[in-house]
């Protein structure tokens, strides 16, 4: 699936962009299904927001119980001072997570792709296990910032194996909050560890290496249908979306079954709901 040059690029930079990986019909089906999930979501049942700031304080039971089900989360700026949504519900949702790839047939069909399984193997996942899926809306005007982080913070294995598969469902640009990454940054240390004990979480600070800035980071502007793969240690970030257009994306996080998955990672599976691969 990948050329030797693409594999070398991934090893060098810690990320790889594969244009035109998904077609228009697949994207349309996923977007329609996400729209349906949001339309069926009872906005009065929860006002949980998603933010990467102060996660120890803002991670609640609603979020933790989304590990192996499907739930919606609002943008941080969705509510006004009166506690009411400032705009229509469909334009207020930050993301859907975190087990659509296993529980929803449309998301499962999109995620169960032999080509994706081949890419995973070629990037080093001998036996991929997919732990998490997220549909990210990056809403126009209020799309939230995702601070600099590494995905291995949330999916620690020994050795580190988590790999992210990020699908652009719309064009991602600097204007609407595209990803930014530090080429070669995956060769640096793991800076933080997100640890769960039952209903409690904490973030362990492991290393004081500073996060990248504009002098070293690059914008990953990609067209709809592109697949962006990146290493679990790669520092990456996305800015707020202050533009008039959204930036929908779908992302999967997978580890290698040959590595030891930490019992303190926030998502766990057992025999009643086993973790599966891409096919």
Secondary structure, 3 states (H helix, E strand, C coil): CCCHHHHHHHHHHCEEEECCCCCHHHHHHHHHHHHHHHHHCCCCCCCCECCCCCHHHHCCHHHHCCCCCEEEEECCCCECCCCCECCCHHHCEEEEEECHHHHCHHHHHHHCCHHHHHHHHHCCCCCEEEEEEEEECCCCCCECCEEEECHHHCCCEECCCCEEEEEECCCECCCCCCEEEECCHHHCCCCEEEEEECCEEEEEECCCCCCCCCCCEEEECECCCCEEEEECCCCEEECCECCCCCCCEEEEEEEECCCEECCCCCCCCCHHHCCECCC
